Amino acid sequence: MNRVSRLFISRVAGRRFLSLRSNVKQRQFLFAGRTPVAQSKVAFMASESTPLEIHSWRRAYMNAERPYLLEAEMPSKDPFLFFDAWFRNVASKTDLSFEEVNAVALATSDKNGQPSCRMVLLKAYDKVGFSFYTNYCSKKGLDMEANPKAAMLFFWPSVHWQVRIEGVVEKLPLAAADEYWFKRPIDSRIGSSVSEQSAVVPSRDYLNARANELRQSVQEHDPKTAVPRPAHWGGYVLIPREFEFWQGQSDRLHDRIRFRRSDDGQPNTEHTHTGDNGWVYERLAP
């Protein structure tokens, strides 16, 4: 069994993610010193030439459980275990109004170094890396084929935490992709099967027609096994070489703790500390 095939699907029992289509008041950020913007003003107004003035928008940053991220109080000196502690903390909260805890910004770049970024859903993590699934022929899939270096960013505003991860991407074994594929709802399988992700299409109706055609063709099949995984769809794992754990502070003296592999070639300083399992860590200026 190779290191990638040891990945497991990480799920939080009973976790229920809330839709972005929740109450409008819940979705409005409560910035200190400004009046909440009406819903009609949130969307950019095509009829007006002046954008919203946002210089004064500020929010107080304060983690109620632990005001500062201090080296002596880190949950672990292994960044994988550190991430797991923060992830479990956020996932256990029941008062989140809009966050998908496993949503992560994935940044890639093509063979010419042109970067691009999008949100994906983390579907597994362990001490090998962080996995997600997509269309191999999508923009990100083609980017990763040409340049396997990538980065992830988790942002959990309810606790003012970010986790940044950089590393190299590898494809997951097809057996892992097959296993996860049939755990997805059938409508998700249909959508992924008929969508030539990132290709130009004529209209929304075109996509709906393709989905409805496949849906009708599998109506008499067992929903648990209908719609096999297409060859163009599978998984990736980001294998980290660097982590950064960030905690926001209202005075902008944010806490930043970086973990990197001890053999990454970067020089150590008197402020570099030995972590666990081949990692070192150091505090960065905000």
LUMGUDREN-896718 format. One record per residue (C-alpha): x, z, y; residue in one letter. Coordinates in Angstrom, 3 decimals, always signed. Example, Ala and Ser with C-alpha at 12.3 -4.5 7.8 and 13.67 -1.06 7.14 Angstrom:
<recs>
{u = +12.300, w = +7.800, v = -4.500, rest = A}
{u = +13.670, w = +7.140, v = -1.060, rest = S}
</recs>
This chain:
<recs>
{u = +0.000, w = +0.000, v = +0.000, rest = M}
{u = +1.536, w = -1.008, v = +3.342, rest = N}
{u = +1.424, w = +1.127, v = +6.460, rest = R}
{u = -1.415, w = -0.852, v = +8.007, rest = V}
{u = -3.725, w = -0.594, v = +5.013, rest = S}
{u = -3.582, w = +3.197, v = +5.298, rest = R}
{u = -5.705, w = +3.100, v = +8.424, rest = L}
{u = -9.019, w = +4.858, v = +8.185, rest = F}
{u = -12.201, w = +4.491, v = +10.134, rest = I}
{u = -12.363, w = +7.410, v = +12.559, rest = S}
{u = -15.923, w = +8.552, v = +13.155, rest = R}
{u = -17.367, w = +11.589, v = +14.841, rest = V}
{u = -20.245, w = +12.938, v = +12.793, rest = A}
{u = -23.536, w = +12.726, v = +14.598, rest = G}
{u = -21.967, w = +11.154, v = +17.704, rest = R}
{u = -24.531, w = +9.257, v = +19.745, rest = R}
{u = -23.205, w = +7.042, v = +22.516, rest = F}
{u = -25.411, w = +6.697, v = +25.581, rest = L}
{u = -26.327, w = +3.345, v = +27.077, rest = S}
{u = -25.122, w = +2.231, v = +30.479, rest = L}
{u = -28.783, w = +1.507, v = +31.164, rest = R}
{u = -29.453, w = +5.199, v = +31.645, rest = S}
{u = -31.016, w = +6.709, v = +34.725, rest = N}
{u = -29.640, w = +5.162, v = +37.894, rest = V}
{u = -28.884, w = +8.548, v = +39.421, rest = K}
{u = -26.773, w = +9.422, v = +36.379, rest = Q}
{u = -24.713, w = +6.287, v = +36.866, rest = R}
{u = -23.922, w = +6.893, v = +40.527, rest = Q}
{u = -20.571, w = +8.593, v = +41.026, rest = F}
{u = -20.842, w = +11.704, v = +43.165, rest = L}
{u = -17.893, w = +11.214, v = +45.476, rest = F}
{u = -17.150, w = +14.072, v = +47.826, rest = A}
{u = -17.918, w = +13.289, v = +51.427, rest = G}
{u = -20.232, w = +10.308, v = +51.041, rest = R}
{u = -23.909, w = +9.709, v = +50.524, rest = T}
{u = -24.854, w = +8.182, v = +47.139, rest = P}
{u = -25.260, w = +4.426, v = +47.472, rest = V}
{u = -28.716, w = +3.067, v = +46.740, rest = A}
{u = -29.079, w = +0.836, v = +43.705, rest = Q}
{u = -29.749, w = -2.194, v = +45.884, rest = S}
{u = -26.385, w = -1.640, v = +47.560, rest = K}
{u = -24.344, w = -1.135, v = +44.370, rest = V}
{u = -24.443, w = -4.805, v = +43.443, rest = A}
{u = -22.543, w = -7.053, v = +45.825, rest = F}
{u = -24.979, w = -8.579, v = +48.302, rest = M}
{u = -24.546, w = -12.333, v = +48.426, rest = A}
{u = -26.456, w = -12.477, v = +51.708, rest = S}
{u = -23.969, w = -10.191, v = +53.469, rest = E}
{u = -20.431, w = -11.177, v = +54.388, rest = S}
{u = -19.019, w = -7.627, v = +54.606, rest = T}
{u = -18.269, w = -5.725, v = +51.368, rest = P}
{u = -18.928, w = -2.023, v = +51.061, rest = L}
{u = -16.473, w = +0.177, v = +52.966, rest = E}
{u = -14.797, w = +2.275, v = +50.285, rest = I}
{u = -11.749, w = +3.810, v = +51.993, rest = H}
{u = -13.394, w = +7.207, v = +52.201, rest = S}
{u = -14.632, w = +7.352, v = +48.619, rest = W}
{u = -12.960, w = +10.270, v = +46.891, rest = R}
{u = -13.804, w = +12.473, v = +43.981, rest = R}
{u = -12.481, w = +15.942, v = +43.282, rest = A}
{u = -10.388, w = +16.027, v = +40.093, rest = Y}
{u = -10.536, w = +19.246, v = +38.120, rest = M}
{u = -10.455, w = +19.813, v = +34.387, rest = N}
{u = -12.458, w = +23.009, v = +33.990, rest = A}
{u = -10.933, w = +23.943, v = +30.638, rest = E}
{u = -7.286, w = +23.518, v = +31.653, rest = R}
{u = -6.510, w = +22.821, v = +35.339, rest = P}
{u = -2.992, w = +21.463, v = +34.676, rest = Y}
{u = -1.309, w = +19.579, v = +31.871, rest = L}
{u = +1.741, w = +21.751, v = +31.246, rest = L}
{u = +4.423, w = +21.105, v = +28.646, rest = E}
{u = +4.100, w = +24.620, v = +27.227, rest = A}
{u = +0.368, w = +24.134, v = +26.694, rest = E}
{u = +0.377, w = +20.655, v = +25.124, rest = M}
{u = -1.745, w = +20.523, v = +21.953, rest = P}
{u = +1.151, w = +18.937, v = +20.045, rest = S}
{u = +4.645, w = +17.509, v = +20.464, rest = K}
{u = +3.559, w = +14.571, v = +18.303, rest = D}
{u = +1.657, w = +12.048, v = +20.476, rest = P}
{u = -0.657, w = +11.010, v = +17.650, rest = F}
{u = -1.811, w = +14.604, v = +17.219, rest = L}
{u = -1.951, w = +15.030, v = +21.000, rest = F}
{u = -4.282, w = +12.004, v = +21.207, rest = F}
{u = -6.405, w = +13.315, v = +18.360, rest = D}
{u = -6.867, w = +16.663, v = +20.140, rest = A}
{u = -7.979, w = +15.002, v = +23.384, rest = W}
{u = -10.186, w = +12.472, v = +21.607, rest = F}
{u = -11.967, w = +15.195, v = +19.620, rest = R}
{u = -12.403, w = +17.260, v = +22.783, rest = N}
{u = -14.151, w = +14.437, v = +24.643, rest = V}
{u = -16.153, w = +13.303, v = +21.606, rest = A}
{u = -17.537, w = +16.815, v = +21.139, rest = S}
{u = -19.142, w = +16.884, v = +24.586, rest = K}
{u = -22.898, w = +16.371, v = +24.736, rest = T}
{u = -23.337, w = +16.054, v = +28.510, rest = D}
{u = -21.746, w = +12.624, v = +29.008, rest = L}
{u = -24.047, w = +10.310, v = +30.958, rest = S}
{u = -22.446, w = +6.929, v = +30.295, rest = F}
{u = -19.133, w = +7.117, v = +28.466, rest = E}
{u = -18.380, w = +5.452, v = +25.151, rest = E}
{u = -15.567, w = +7.699, v = +24.059, rest = V}
{u = -13.942, w = +5.016, v = +21.892, rest = N}
{u = -14.060, w = +2.322, v = +24.593, rest = A}
{u = -10.547, w = +1.223, v = +25.518, rest = V}
{u = -9.038, w = -1.354, v = +27.863, rest = A}
{u = -6.832, w = -3.725, v = +25.873, rest = L}
{u = -4.176, w = -5.660, v = +27.804, rest = A}
{u = -2.439, w = -8.699, v = +26.324, rest = T}
{u = -0.403, w = -11.579, v = +27.702, rest = S}
{u = +0.044, w = -15.166, v = +26.630, rest = D}
{u = +3.265, w = -17.022, v = +25.797, rest = K}
{u = +3.859, w = -17.612, v = +29.523, rest = N}
{u = +3.498, w = -13.917, v = +30.376, rest = G}
{u = +0.079, w = -14.301, v = +32.025, rest = Q}
{u = -1.717, w = -10.974, v = +31.446, rest = P}
{u = -5.386, w = -10.423, v = +30.739, rest = S}
{u = -7.403, w = -7.297, v = +30.067, rest = C}
{u = -10.807, w = -6.455, v = +28.563, rest = R}
{u = -12.697, w = -3.553, v = +27.054, rest = M}
{u = -12.894, w = -3.244, v = +23.265, rest = V}
{u = -14.042, w = -0.483, v = +20.937, rest = L}
{u = -11.484, w = +1.498, v = +18.974, rest = L}
{u = -12.590, w = +1.561, v = +15.349, rest = K}
{u = -9.812, w = +3.499, v = +13.635, rest = A}
{u = -6.747, w = +5.557, v = +14.377, rest = Y}
{u = -4.159, w = +7.473, v = +12.384, rest = D}
{u = -0.409, w = +8.108, v = +12.484, rest = K}
{u = +0.280, w = +4.392, v = +12.086, rest = V}
{u = -1.701, w = +3.120, v = +15.061, rest = G}
{u = -4.978, w = +2.203, v = +16.752, rest = F}
{u = -7.210, w = -0.504, v = +15.317, rest = S}
{u = -9.967, w = -2.771, v = +16.575, rest = F}
{u = -11.682, w = -5.963, v = +15.445, rest = Y}
{u = -12.246, w = -9.326, v = +17.081, rest = T}
{u = -12.271, w = -13.094, v = +16.687, rest = N}
{u = -8.788, w = -14.395, v = +15.849, rest = Y}
{u = -9.493, w = -17.477, v = +18.010, rest = C}
{u = -10.596, w = -15.515, v = +21.091, rest = S}
{u = -8.446, w = -15.301, v = +24.217, rest = K}
{u = -6.994, w = -11.959, v = +23.114, rest = K}
{u = -6.507, w = -13.227, v = +19.561, rest = G}
{u = -4.519, w = -16.239, v = +20.755, rest = L}
{u = -2.560, w = -14.026, v = +23.156, rest = D}
{u = -1.562, w = -11.650, v = +20.366, rest = M}
{u = -0.614, w = -14.551, v = +18.108, rest = E}
{u = +1.793, w = -15.820, v = +20.780, rest = A}
{u = +2.978, w = -12.437, v = +22.058, rest = N}
{u = +2.354, w = -9.367, v = +19.871, rest = P}
{u = +3.191, w = -6.864, v = +22.631, rest = K}
{u = +0.061, w = -5.169, v = +23.980, rest = A}
{u = -1.186, w = -2.040, v = +25.720, rest = A}
{u = -4.283, w = +0.165, v = +25.612, rest = M}
{u = -5.773, w = +2.484, v = +28.217, rest = L}
{u = -8.395, w = +5.144, v = +27.495, rest = F}
{u = -10.139, w = +6.672, v = +30.527, rest = F}
{u = -12.418, w = +9.696, v = +30.205, rest = W}
{u = -13.603, w = +10.529, v = +33.740, rest = P}
{u = -15.651, w = +13.547, v = +32.697, rest = S}
{u = -12.408, w = +15.449, v = +32.041, rest = V}
{u = -10.118, w = +13.383, v = +34.308, rest = H}
{u = -7.901, w = +12.238, v = +31.456, rest = W}
{u = -6.241, w = +8.931, v = +30.715, rest = Q}
{u = -4.136, w = +7.914, v = +27.724, rest = V}
{u = -1.926, w = +4.850, v = +28.014, rest = R}
{u = -0.399, w = +3.346, v = +24.852, rest = I}
{u = +2.117, w = +0.496, v = +24.569, rest = E}
{u = +3.352, w = -1.147, v = +21.411, rest = G}
{u = +3.226, w = -4.104, v = +19.063, rest = V}
{u = +0.121, w = -5.522, v = +17.394, rest = V}
{u = -0.186, w = -6.496, v = +13.743, rest = E}
{u = -3.128, w = -7.936, v = +11.839, rest = K}
{u = -4.969, w = -5.579, v = +9.524, rest = L}
{u = -5.296, w = -6.525, v = +5.845, rest = P}
{u = -8.331, w = -8.716, v = +5.124, rest = L}
{u = -9.611, w = -6.066, v = +2.723, rest = A}
{u = -9.907, w = -3.625, v = +5.649, rest = A}
{u = -11.733, w = -6.261, v = +7.696, rest = A}
{u = -14.150, w = -6.929, v = +4.823, rest = D}
{u = -14.853, w = -3.225, v = +4.392, rest = E}
{u = -15.652, w = -2.708, v = +8.061, rest = Y}
{u = -17.588, w = -5.993, v = +8.396, rest = W}
{u = -20.309, w = -4.862, v = +6.005, rest = F}
{u = -20.649, w = -1.528, v = +7.780, rest = K}
{u = -21.773, w = -3.349, v = +10.913, rest = R}
{u = -25.482, w = -3.996, v = +11.634, rest = P}
{u = -26.618, w = -7.415, v = +10.470, rest = I}
{u = -27.326, w = -8.567, v = +14.025, rest = D}
{u = -23.696, w = -7.812, v = +14.934, rest = S}
{u = -22.515, w = -9.801, v = +11.918, rest = R}
{u = -24.725, w = -12.711, v = +12.921, rest = I}
{u = -23.471, w = -12.627, v = +16.503, rest = G}
{u = -19.824, w = -12.589, v = +15.462, rest = S}
{u = -20.406, w = -15.381, v = +12.970, rest = S}
{u = -22.029, w = -17.842, v = +15.360, rest = V}
{u = -19.975, w = -17.099, v = +18.487, rest = S}
{u = -16.869, w = -19.181, v = +19.083, rest = E}
{u = -15.518, w = -16.388, v = +21.237, rest = Q}
{u = -13.969, w = -17.469, v = +24.572, rest = S}
{u = -15.049, w = -21.111, v = +24.094, rest = A}
{u = -17.193, w = -22.781, v = +26.776, rest = V}
{u = -20.884, w = -22.990, v = +25.758, rest = V}
{u = -23.787, w = -24.793, v = +27.472, rest = P}
{u = -26.170, w = -21.859, v = +27.911, rest = S}
{u = -27.541, w = -18.544, v = +26.674, rest = R}
{u = -30.256, w = -20.502, v = +24.871, rest = D}
{u = -27.571, w = -22.276, v = +22.860, rest = Y}
{u = -26.222, w = -18.955, v = +21.590, rest = L}
{u = -29.705, w = -17.620, v = +20.825, rest = N}
{u = -30.577, w = -20.781, v = +18.911, rest = A}
{u = -27.466, w = -20.529, v = +16.747, rest = R}
{u = -28.122, w = -16.851, v = +16.040, rest = A}
{u = -31.796, w = -17.466, v = +15.194, rest = N}
{u = -30.871, w = -20.304, v = +12.854, rest = E}
{u = -28.507, w = -18.079, v = +10.881, rest = L}
{u = -30.957, w = -15.166, v = +10.991, rest = R}
{u = -33.704, w = -17.290, v = +9.435, rest = Q}
{u = -31.378, w = -18.614, v = +6.745, rest = S}
{u = -30.564, w = -15.100, v = +5.505, rest = V}
{u = -34.023, w = -13.531, v = +5.781, rest = Q}
{u = -34.483, w = -13.372, v = +2.018, rest = E}
{u = -31.027, w = -11.951, v = +1.350, rest = H}
{u = -30.079, w = -8.306, v = +1.072, rest = D}
{u = -29.232, w = -7.230, v = +4.648, rest = P}
{u = -26.371, w = -5.114, v = +3.329, rest = K}
{u = -24.530, w = -8.138, v = +1.937, rest = T}
{u = -25.947, w = -11.049, v = +3.943, rest = A}
{u = -23.665, w = -12.949, v = +6.311, rest = V}
{u = -20.157, w = -12.723, v = +4.840, rest = P}
{u = -17.189, w = -12.188, v = +7.099, rest = R}
{u = -16.068, w = -15.485, v = +8.652, rest = P}
{u = -12.427, w = -16.456, v = +8.295, rest = A}
{u = -11.950, w = -16.337, v = +12.070, rest = H}
{u = -12.830, w = -12.625, v = +12.356, rest = W}
{u = -10.640, w = -9.662, v = +11.485, rest = G}
{u = -8.780, w = -6.592, v = +12.645, rest = G}
{u = -5.612, w = -5.626, v = +14.474, rest = Y}
{u = -3.638, w = -2.428, v = +14.799, rest = V}
{u = -1.565, w = -1.490, v = +17.837, rest = L}
{u = +1.531, w = +0.347, v = +16.613, rest = I}
{u = +2.746, w = +2.509, v = +19.509, rest = P}
{u = +6.215, w = +2.747, v = +20.954, rest = R}
{u = +5.126, w = +4.736, v = +23.996, rest = E}
{u = +2.268, w = +7.037, v = +25.017, rest = F}
{u = +1.411, w = +8.482, v = +28.400, rest = E}
{u = -1.033, w = +11.370, v = +28.824, rest = F}
{u = -2.426, w = +11.670, v = +32.367, rest = W}
{u = -4.529, w = +14.394, v = +33.939, rest = Q}
{u = -5.884, w = +13.839, v = +37.438, rest = G}
{u = -5.369, w = +16.239, v = +40.339, rest = Q}
{u = -7.209, w = +16.138, v = +43.671, rest = S}
{u = -3.958, w = +16.339, v = +45.661, rest = D}
{u = -2.758, w = +13.218, v = +43.789, rest = R}
{u = +0.076, w = +15.170, v = +42.164, rest = L}
{u = -1.291, w = +14.055, v = +38.831, rest = H}
{u = +0.176, w = +15.310, v = +35.562, rest = D}
{u = +1.930, w = +12.596, v = +33.551, rest = R}
{u = +3.613, w = +13.287, v = +30.204, rest = I}
{u = +5.271, w = +10.317, v = +28.527, rest = R}
{u = +6.211, w = +10.171, v = +24.851, rest = F}
{u = +8.598, w = +7.479, v = +23.633, rest = R}
{u = +10.512, w = +6.795, v = +20.464, rest = R}
{u = +13.876, w = +8.503, v = +20.449, rest = S}
{u = +15.526, w = +5.252, v = +19.330, rest = D}
{u = +13.973, w = +3.025, v = +22.025, rest = D}
{u = +17.281, w = +2.507, v = +23.814, rest = G}
{u = +16.267, w = +4.276, v = +27.030, rest = Q}
{u = +18.709, w = +6.882, v = +28.320, rest = P}
{u = +17.814, w = +10.530, v = +27.930, rest = N}
{u = +18.240, w = +12.952, v = +30.822, rest = T}
{u = +18.451, w = +16.705, v = +31.131, rest = E}
{u = +14.675, w = +16.609, v = +31.528, rest = H}
{u = +14.055, w = +14.758, v = +28.250, rest = T}
{u = +12.658, w = +17.038, v = +25.542, rest = H}
{u = +12.722, w = +16.610, v = +21.786, rest = T}
{u = +9.278, w = +16.141, v = +20.294, rest = G}
{u = +8.160, w = +15.915, v = +16.683, rest = D}
{u = +8.498, w = +13.096, v = +14.152, rest = N}
{u = +10.992, w = +10.961, v = +16.063, rest = G}
{u = +9.472, w = +11.238, v = +19.545, rest = W}
{u = +10.865, w = +12.538, v = +22.826, rest = V}
{u = +8.797, w = +13.426, v = +25.886, rest = Y}
{u = +9.319, w = +13.826, v = +29.614, rest = E}
{u = +7.298, w = +14.429, v = +32.750, rest = R}
{u = +6.909, w = +11.494, v = +35.158, rest = L}
{u = +6.343, w = +11.664, v = +38.902, rest = A}
{u = +2.789, w = +10.637, v = +39.850, rest = P}
</recs>
